[in-house]
């Protein structure tokens, strides 16, 4: 029987962690006193996710820190460093308490326009010592507060790409908060994903790192809906066609709309898309038409008529197995 793997989900944060966040921001990490999280509190938070997983038919979730709370732009850098360590510790403890239901994906201590090389020790520790299987990658750690770093196609990111390839772990390209009054964090996600795709595909990144594994969540931002514009762009420039370039990336299903999902599958192919819900999260709201939560996506995908049984198995399980080289399904 096939597994249903939700490749994009985030930890439920216990109250003590929110108090720690307030203290970090208030004292700017000086002093930084780690909170005491009781196993019962971590277990209760994890169990609340499992109860939801059981209701919607999910076998395993890949847990990471909740992106909009990553505080990548909060000054000074030690705030982000301390909070990232705490969130990764919470992820690790949750996975340890429920090893059959969760796998760990790391947050990175990215800070404003600082080189991502500063993230490598944390990433290596979590992967090599604690068995994390992937990480989040924020294209704009300034969170809209200042000049952003270069696009993901720039050599600025190469130290991190080199480490990702050496460790054989994918990165989920996921922005964090937004400091702009014109742009909510949800809109920031979509905009940054669109910028990331165009920057990557107009670069030498995949020539220089052919084994690099990058996942663009939320259905690829705006790109699948404007394919004609980007096809024209590559035709005018010459060289590889945009549709072929796009197949160097992977995508996930956190769009919460059947029409959007159908377009995504038709555009990039079912072999490039990972099942993902972020549940519980933004999409956990009752749809008045179906009576289900918008992020209850398993029945939506099962009911898309043009998908074959092989397509559905790829989406729910096999694409994830192929991409996450450190994922061991036999542990479940």
C-alpha positions as a Markdown table, in Angstrom:
| # | Residue | x | y | z |
|---|---|---|---|---|
| 1 | Unk | 0.0 | 0.0 | 0.0 |
| 2 | Unk | 1.3 | 3.4 | -0.9 |
| 3 | Unk | 2.3 | 6.0 | 1.7 |
| 4 | Unk | 0.8 | 9.5 | 1.7 |
| 5 | Unk | 3.8 | 11.9 | 2.5 |
| 6 | Unk | 3.0 | 15.5 | 3.2 |
| 7 | Unk | 6.4 | 17.1 | 2.2 |
| 8 | Unk | 5.7 | 20.6 | 3.4 |
| 9 | Unk | 4.4 | 21.1 | 7.0 |
| 10 | Unk | 5.5 | 23.2 | 10.0 |
| 11 | Unk | 5.7 | 22.5 | 13.8 |
| 12 | Unk | 3.0 | 23.7 | 16.2 |
| 13 | Unk | 4.8 | 26.0 | 18.6 |
| 14 | Unk | 4.2 | 25.5 | 22.3 |
| 15 | Unk | 3.3 | 28.6 | 24.5 |
| 16 | Unk | 6.8 | 28.6 | 26.1 |
| 17 | Unk | 8.4 | 29.1 | 22.7 |
| 18 | Unk | 6.3 | 32.2 | 22.0 |
| 19 | Unk | 7.4 | 33.6 | 25.3 |
| 20 | Unk | 11.0 | 33.0 | 24.3 |
| 21 | Unk | 10.4 | 34.7 | 21.0 |
| 22 | Unk | 9.1 | 37.8 | 22.8 |
| 23 | Unk | 12.1 | 37.8 | 25.1 |
| 24 | Unk | 14.5 | 37.5 | 22.2 |
| 25 | Unk | 13.0 | 40.4 | 20.4 |
| 26 | Unk | 12.7 | 42.5 | 23.5 |
| 27 | Unk | 16.3 | 42.0 | 24.7 |
| 28 | Unk | 17.8 | 41.5 | 21.3 |
| 29 | Unk | 19.3 | 38.2 | 22.4 |
| 30 | Unk | 21.3 | 39.7 | 25.2 |
| 31 | Unk | 21.1 | 37.7 | 27.3 |
| 32 | Unk | 19.7 | 34.7 | 25.4 |
| 33 | Unk | 18.3 | 32.2 | 27.9 |
| 34 | Unk | 16.9 | 29.1 | 26.4 |
| 35 | Unk | 13.3 | 28.2 | 27.4 |
| 36 | Unk | 12.5 | 25.0 | 29.2 |
| 37 | Unk | 10.2 | 23.0 | 27.1 |
| 38 | Unk | 8.6 | 20.1 | 28.9 |
| 39 | Unk | 8.3 | 16.9 | 26.9 |
| 40 | Unk | 4.5 | 16.9 | 27.7 |
| 41 | Unk | 4.2 | 20.3 | 25.9 |
| 42 | Unk | 6.1 | 19.2 | 22.9 |
| 43 | Unk | 4.2 | 15.9 | 22.8 |
| 44 | Unk | 0.8 | 17.8 | 23.0 |
| 45 | Unk | 1.8 | 20.0 | 20.1 |
| 46 | Unk | 2.9 | 17.1 | 18.0 |
| 47 | Unk | -0.1 | 15.0 | 18.8 |
| 48 | Unk | -2.4 | 17.9 | 17.7 |
| 49 | Unk | -0.8 | 17.6 | 14.2 |
| 50 | Unk | -1.1 | 13.8 | 14.2 |
| 51 | Unk | -4.8 | 14.0 | 15.1 |
| 52 | Unk | -5.3 | 16.1 | 11.9 |
| 53 | Unk | -3.1 | 13.8 | 9.8 |
| 54 | Unk | -5.2 | 10.8 | 10.9 |
| 55 | Unk | -8.4 | 12.6 | 9.9 |
| 56 | Unk | -7.2 | 13.5 | 6.4 |
| 57 | Unk | -5.2 | 10.3 | 5.7 |
| 58 | Unk | -1.6 | 11.5 | 5.9 |
| 59 | Unk | 1.0 | 8.9 | 6.9 |
| 60 | Unk | 4.1 | 11.1 | 7.3 |
| 61 | Unk | 4.8 | 14.8 | 7.5 |
| 62 | Unk | 8.1 | 16.6 | 6.9 |
| 63 | Unk | 8.2 | 19.2 | 9.7 |
| 64 | Unk | 10.1 | 22.5 | 9.5 |
| 65 | Unk | 10.0 | 25.8 | 11.4 |
| 66 | Unk | 7.0 | 28.0 | 10.6 |
| 67 | Unk | 8.4 | 30.4 | 7.9 |
| 68 | Unk | 6.7 | 33.7 | 8.7 |
| 69 | Unk | 8.0 | 33.5 | 12.3 |
| 70 | Unk | 11.7 | 32.9 | 11.3 |
| 71 | Unk | 12.7 | 36.6 | 12.1 |
| 72 | Unk | 15.5 | 36.7 | 9.5 |
| 73 | Unk | 15.5 | 40.5 | 9.5 |
| 74 | Unk | 15.4 | 41.2 | 13.2 |
| 75 | Unk | 18.6 | 42.9 | 14.4 |
| 76 | Unk | 21.1 | 41.8 | 15.5 |
| 77 | Unk | 22.0 | 38.5 | 13.9 |
| 78 | Unk | 22.2 | 36.7 | 17.2 |
| 79 | Unk | 18.4 | 36.9 | 17.5 |
| 80 | Unk | 17.9 | 34.9 | 14.3 |
| 81 | Unk | 20.7 | 32.5 | 15.3 |
| 82 | Unk | 19.1 | 31.8 | 18.7 |
| 83 | Unk | 15.6 | 31.4 | 17.4 |
| 84 | Unk | 16.6 | 29.2 | 14.5 |
| 85 | Unk | 18.5 | 26.8 | 16.9 |
| 86 | Unk | 15.4 | 26.7 | 19.2 |
| 87 | Unk | 13.0 | 26.0 | 16.3 |
| 88 | Unk | 15.3 | 23.3 | 15.0 |
| 89 | Unk | 15.5 | 21.8 | 18.5 |
| 90 | Unk | 11.7 | 21.8 | 18.6 |
| 91 | Unk | 11.5 | 20.0 | 15.3 |
| 92 | Unk | 14.1 | 17.5 | 16.4 |
| 93 | Unk | 12.3 | 16.8 | 19.7 |
| 94 | Unk | 8.9 | 16.4 | 17.9 |
| 95 | Unk | 10.4 | 13.9 | 15.4 |
| 96 | Unk | 12.1 | 12.0 | 18.3 |
| 97 | Unk | 8.7 | 11.7 | 20.1 |
| 98 | Unk | 6.9 | 10.5 | 17.0 |
| 99 | Unk | 9.5 | 8.9 | 14.8 |
| 100 | Unk | 7.0 | 7.0 | 12.7 |
| 101 | Unk | 5.0 | 10.1 | 11.7 |
| 102 | Unk | 7.4 | 12.9 | 11.2 |
| 103 | Unk | 10.7 | 13.7 | 9.5 |
| 104 | Unk | 12.8 | 16.9 | 10.2 |
| 105 | Unk | 13.5 | 19.8 | 7.8 |
| 106 | Unk | 15.8 | 22.5 | 9.1 |
| 107 | Unk | 15.5 | 26.2 | 9.3 |
| 108 | Unk | 18.6 | 28.2 | 8.4 |
| 109 | Unk | 19.9 | 31.2 | 10.4 |
| 110 | Unk | 19.8 | 33.5 | 7.4 |
| 111 | Unk | 20.3 | 37.1 | 8.3 |
| 112 | Unk | 19.4 | 40.0 | 6.1 |
| 113 | Unk | 22.1 | 40.3 | 3.3 |
| 114 | Unk | 24.7 | 38.2 | 5.0 |
| 115 | Unk | 26.3 | 35.4 | 3.0 |
| 116 | Unk | 24.5 | 32.1 | 3.4 |
| 117 | Unk | 27.8 | 30.6 | 4.2 |
| 118 | Unk | 27.0 | 31.5 | 7.8 |
| 119 | Unk | 24.2 | 28.8 | 7.7 |
| 120 | Unk | 26.5 | 25.9 | 6.8 |
| 121 | Unk | 27.5 | 24.9 | 10.3 |
| 122 | Unk | 23.8 | 24.7 | 11.5 |
| 123 | Unk | 22.8 | 22.8 | 8.4 |
| 124 | Unk | 25.7 | 20.3 | 8.6 |
| 125 | Unk | 25.0 | 19.7 | 12.3 |
| 126 | Unk | 21.3 | 19.0 | 11.8 |
| 127 | Unk | 21.8 | 16.7 | 8.8 |
| 128 | Unk | 24.9 | 14.8 | 9.9 |
| 129 | Unk | 24.2 | 14.6 | 13.7 |
| 130 | Unk | 20.4 | 14.6 | 13.9 |
| 131 | Unk | 19.2 | 13.1 | 10.7 |
| 132 | Unk | 17.4 | 16.1 | 9.2 |
| 133 | Unk | 16.5 | 15.4 | 5.5 |
| 134 | Unk | 16.2 | 18.9 | 4.0 |
| 135 | Unk | 16.1 | 22.6 | 4.8 |
| 136 | Unk | 14.2 | 25.8 | 4.1 |
| 137 | Unk | 15.8 | 28.5 | 1.9 |
| 138 | Unk | 14.6 | 32.1 | 2.1 |
| 139 | Unk | 15.4 | 34.1 | -1.0 |
| 140 | Unk | 15.0 | 37.4 | 0.8 |
| 141 | Unk | 16.1 | 37.3 | 4.5 |
| 142 | Unk | 15.7 | 41.1 | 4.7 |
| 143 | Unk | 12.0 | 40.4 | 4.6 |
| 144 | Unk | 11.5 | 43.5 | 2.5 |
| 145 | Unk | 13.3 | 45.8 | 5.0 |
| 146 | Unk | 16.2 | 47.0 | 2.9 |
| 147 | Unk | 18.1 | 46.0 | -0.2 |
| 148 | Unk | 17.7 | 42.3 | -0.7 |
| 149 | Unk | 20.5 | 39.9 | -1.5 |
| 150 | Unk | 21.0 | 38.9 | -5.2 |
| 151 | Unk | 18.6 | 36.5 | -6.8 |
| 152 | Unk | 19.0 | 32.7 | -6.4 |
| 153 | Unk | 20.8 | 32.6 | -9.7 |
| 154 | Unk | 23.7 | 34.6 | -8.4 |
| 155 | Unk | 27.0 | 33.1 | -7.1 |
| 156 | Unk | 26.3 | 34.7 | -3.8 |
| 157 | Unk | 24.4 | 31.5 | -3.0 |
| 158 | Unk | 27.0 | 29.1 | -4.2 |
| 159 | Unk | 28.5 | 28.2 | -0.8 |
| 160 | Unk | 25.1 | 27.0 | 0.3 |
| 161 | Unk | 24.4 | 25.2 | -3.0 |
| 162 | Unk | 27.7 | 23.4 | -2.7 |
| 163 | Unk | 26.8 | 22.1 | 0.8 |
| 164 | Unk | 23.3 | 21.1 | -0.3 |
| 165 | Unk | 24.8 | 18.9 | -3.0 |
| 166 | Unk | 27.5 | 17.5 | -0.7 |
| 167 | Unk | 24.9 | 16.5 | 1.9 |
| 168 | Unk | 22.4 | 15.4 | -0.7 |
| 169 | Unk | 19.5 | 17.3 | 0.8 |
| 170 | Unk | 16.9 | 19.4 | -1.0 |
| 171 | Unk | 16.0 | 23.0 | -0.1 |
| 172 | Unk | 12.4 | 24.2 | -0.1 |
| 173 | Unk | 12.5 | 27.8 | -1.4 |
| 174 | Unk | 10.3 | 29.5 | 1.1 |
| 175 | Unk | 10.4 | 33.2 | 2.1 |
| 176 | Unk | 9.7 | 34.2 | 5.7 |
| 177 | Unk | 8.0 | 37.4 | 7.0 |
| 178 | Unk | 7.2 | 40.6 | 5.3 |
| 179 | Unk | 8.0 | 44.1 | 6.6 |
| 180 | Unk | 6.2 | 45.8 | 3.8 |
| 181 | Unk | 2.8 | 47.5 | 4.4 |
| 182 | Unk | 2.0 | 46.7 | 0.8 |
| 183 | Unk | 2.7 | 43.0 | 1.0 |
| 184 | Unk | 1.4 | 40.4 | 3.4 |
| 185 | Unk | 3.7 | 37.4 | 4.2 |
| 186 | Unk | 1.4 | 35.2 | 2.1 |
| 187 | Unk | 1.8 | 37.5 | -0.9 |
| 188 | Unk | 5.6 | 37.7 | -0.2 |
| 189 | Unk | 5.8 | 33.9 | -0.5 |
| 190 | Unk | 4.2 | 34.0 | -4.0 |
| 191 | Unk | 6.3 | 37.0 | -5.2 |
| 192 | Unk | 9.6 | 35.5 | -4.0 |
| 193 | Unk | 8.9 | 32.1 | -5.5 |
| 194 | Unk | 8.3 | 33.8 | -8.9 |
| 195 | Unk | 11.5 | 35.8 | -8.6 |
| 196 | Unk | 13.4 | 32.7 | -7.6 |
| 197 | Unk | 12.3 | 30.7 | -10.6 |
| 198 | Unk | 13.1 | 33.4 | -13.2 |
| 199 | Unk | 16.5 | 34.1 | -11.5 |
| 200 | Unk | 17.5 | 30.4 | -11.4 |
| 201 | Unk | 16.4 | 29.7 | -14.9 |
| 202 | Unk | 18.3 | 32.7 | -16.3 |
| 203 | Unk | 21.5 | 31.5 | -14.7 |
| 204 | Unk | 24.2 | 28.9 | -14.8 |
| 205 | Unk | 23.2 | 27.4 | -11.4 |
| 206 | Unk | 22.1 | 24.0 | -12.7 |
| 207 | Unk | 25.1 | 23.8 | -15.1 |
| 208 | Unk | 27.4 | 24.4 | -12.1 |
| 209 | Unk | 25.4 | 22.3 | -9.7 |
| 210 | Unk | 23.6 | 19.6 | -11.7 |
| 211 | Unk | 22.7 | 17.6 | -8.6 |
| 212 | Unk | 21.1 | 20.6 | -6.8 |
| 213 | Unk | 17.6 | 19.8 | -5.6 |
| 214 | Unk | 15.3 | 22.8 | -5.2 |
| 215 | Unk | 11.5 | 22.7 | -4.5 |
| 216 | Unk | 9.3 | 25.7 | -5.3 |
| 217 | Unk | 6.2 | 25.5 | -3.0 |
| 218 | Unk | 2.7 | 26.9 | -3.4 |
| 219 | Unk | 2.5 | 25.7 | -7.0 |
| 220 | Unk | 5.4 | 27.7 | -8.3 |
| 221 | Unk | 4.1 | 31.1 | -7.3 |
| 222 | Unk | 2.8 | 33.0 | -10.4 |
| 223 | Unk | 4.9 | 31.2 | -13.0 |
| 224 | Unk | 2.5 | 28.5 | -14.2 |
| 225 | Unk | -0.2 | 31.1 | -14.9 |
| 226 | Unk | 2.0 | 33.2 | -17.1 |
| 227 | Unk | 3.9 | 30.5 | -19.1 |
| 228 | Unk | 3.3 | 32.3 | -22.4 |
| 229 | Unk | 5.2 | 35.4 | -21.3 |
| 230 | Unk | 8.2 | 33.3 | -20.2 |
| 231 | Unk | 8.1 | 31.1 | -23.3 |
| 232 | Unk | 8.3 | 34.3 | -25.4 |
| 233 | Unk | 11.2 | 35.5 | -23.2 |
| 234 | Unk | 13.3 | 32.4 | -23.9 |
| 235 | Unk | 12.3 | 32.4 | -27.6 |
| 236 | Unk | 13.6 | 35.9 | -28.0 |
| 237 | Unk | 16.8 | 35.1 | -26.2 |
| 238 | Unk | 17.4 | 31.8 | -28.0 |
| 239 | Unk | 18.6 | 28.7 | -26.3 |
| 240 | Unk | 16.7 | 26.3 | -24.2 |
| 241 | Unk | 12.9 | 26.5 | -24.2 |
| 242 | Unk | 11.3 | 27.7 | -20.9 |
| 243 | Unk | 9.2 | 24.6 | -20.4 |
| 244 | Unk | 12.4 | 22.5 | -20.5 |
| 245 | Unk | 14.2 | 24.8 | -18.1 |
| 246 | Unk | 11.3 | 24.6 | -15.7 |
| 247 | Unk | 11.8 | 20.8 | -15.4 |
| 248 | Unk | 15.0 | 21.3 | -13.4 |
| 249 | Unk | 12.9 | 22.4 | -10.5 |
| 250 | Unk | 10.3 | 20.6 | -8.3 |
| 251 | Unk | 7.1 | 22.0 | -7.0 |
| 252 | Unk | 4.4 | 21.2 | -4.4 |
| 253 | Unk | 0.7 | 21.3 | -4.1 |
| 254 | Unk | 0.1 | 24.0 | -1.4 |
| 255 | Unk | -2.3 | 26.1 | -3.6 |
| 256 | Unk | -5.6 | 24.9 | -2.1 |
| 257 | Unk | -7.5 | 25.2 | -5.4 |
| 258 | Unk | -8.3 | 22.4 | -7.8 |
| 259 | Unk | -8.1 | 24.5 | -10.9 |
| 260 | Unk | -4.6 | 25.7 | -9.9 |
| 261 | Unk | -3.5 | 22.1 | -9.2 |
| 262 | Unk | -4.7 | 20.9 | -12.6 |
| 263 | Unk | -2.9 | 23.7 | -14.3 |
| 264 | Unk | 0.3 | 22.9 | -12.3 |
| 265 | Unk | 0.2 | 19.2 | -13.2 |
| 266 | Unk | -0.4 | 19.9 | -16.9 |
| 267 | Unk | 2.3 | 22.6 | -17.0 |
| 268 | Unk | 5.2 | 20.8 | -15.2 |
| 269 | Unk | 4.1 | 17.2 | -15.1 |
| 270 | Unk | 3.0 | 15.0 | -12.2 |
| 271 | Unk | 6.5 | 13.6 | -11.9 |
| 272 | Unk | 7.8 | 17.1 | -10.7 |
| 273 | Unk | 5.1 | 17.8 | -8.0 |
| 274 | Unk | 5.2 | 16.7 | -4.4 |
| 275 | Unk | 2.1 | 16.3 | -2.2 |
| 276 | Unk | 2.1 | 19.1 | 0.4 |
| 277 | Unk | -0.5 | 20.8 | 2.5 |
| 278 | Unk | 1.1 | 22.9 | 5.3 |
| 279 | Unk | -1.7 | 21.6 | 7.4 |
| 280 | Unk | -2.5 | 23.0 | 9.9 |
| 281 | Unk | -1.7 | 26.4 | 8.4 |
| 282 | Unk | -3.1 | 29.1 | 6.1 |
| 283 | Unk | -5.4 | 26.8 | 4.2 |
| 284 | Unk | -7.0 | 25.4 | 7.3 |
| 285 | Unk | -10.4 | 27.1 | 6.7 |
| 286 | Unk | -13.7 | 25.4 | 5.9 |
| 287 | Unk | -14.6 | 25.5 | 2.2 |
| 288 | Unk | -18.4 | 26.2 | 2.0 |
| 289 | Unk | -18.7 | 24.2 | -1.2 |
| 290 | Unk | -17.0 | 20.9 | -0.3 |
| 291 | Unk | -17.4 | 21.1 | 3.4 |
| 292 | Unk | -13.8 | 20.2 | 3.9 |
| 293 | Unk | -10.9 | 22.4 | 4.8 |
| 294 | Unk | -9.2 | 24.0 | 1.8 |
| 295 | Unk | -5.9 | 22.3 | 2.7 |
| 296 | Unk | -7.5 | 18.8 | 2.8 |
| 297 | Unk | -6.0 | 18.1 | -0.6 |
| 298 | Unk | -5.8 | 14.3 | -0.8 |
| 299 | Unk | -9.4 | 13.9 | -2.1 |
| 300 | Unk | -9.0 | 16.8 | -4.5 |
| 301 | Unk | -6.0 | 15.2 | -6.1 |
| 302 | Unk | -7.7 | 11.8 | -6.1 |
| 303 | Unk | -10.6 | 13.3 | -8.1 |
| 304 | Unk | -8.6 | 14.9 | -10.8 |
| 305 | Unk | -9.7 | 12.8 | -13.8 |
| 306 | Unk | -6.7 | 13.1 | -16.1 |
| 307 | Unk | -4.2 | 11.8 | -13.5 |
| 308 | Unk | -3.4 | 8.1 | -13.8 |
| 309 | Unk | -2.8 | 5.8 | -10.8 |
| 310 | Unk | 0.9 | 6.1 | -11.4 |
| 311 | Unk | 0.6 | 9.9 | -11.4 |
| 312 | Unk | -1.2 | 9.9 | -8.1 |
| 313 | Unk | 1.4 | 7.5 | -6.5 |
| 314 | Unk | 4.2 | 9.7 | -7.8 |
| 315 | Unk | 2.6 | 12.8 | -6.3 |
| 316 | Unk | 1.7 | 11.2 | -2.9 |
| 317 | Unk | 4.9 | 9.2 | -2.4 |
| 318 | Unk | 7.4 | 8.4 | -5.1 |
| 319 | Unk | 8.5 | 11.9 | -6.1 |
| 320 | Unk | 9.3 | 12.5 | -2.5 |
| 321 | Unk | 11.2 | 9.3 | -2.1 |
| 322 | Unk | 13.3 | 10.1 | -5.2 |
| 323 | Unk | 14.1 | 13.7 | -4.2 |
| 324 | Unk | 14.8 | 13.3 | -0.5 |
| 325 | Unk | 17.8 | 11.0 | -0.6 |
| 326 | Unk | 18.1 | 10.8 | 3.2 |
| 327 | Unk | 14.4 | 9.9 | 3.7 |
| 328 | Unk | 14.1 | 6.4 | 5.0 |
| 329 | Unk | 10.5 | 5.2 | 4.6 |
| 330 | Unk | 11.3 | 1.9 | 6.2 |
| 331 | Unk | 11.6 | 3.8 | 9.5 |
| 332 | Unk | 7.8 | 4.5 | 9.4 |
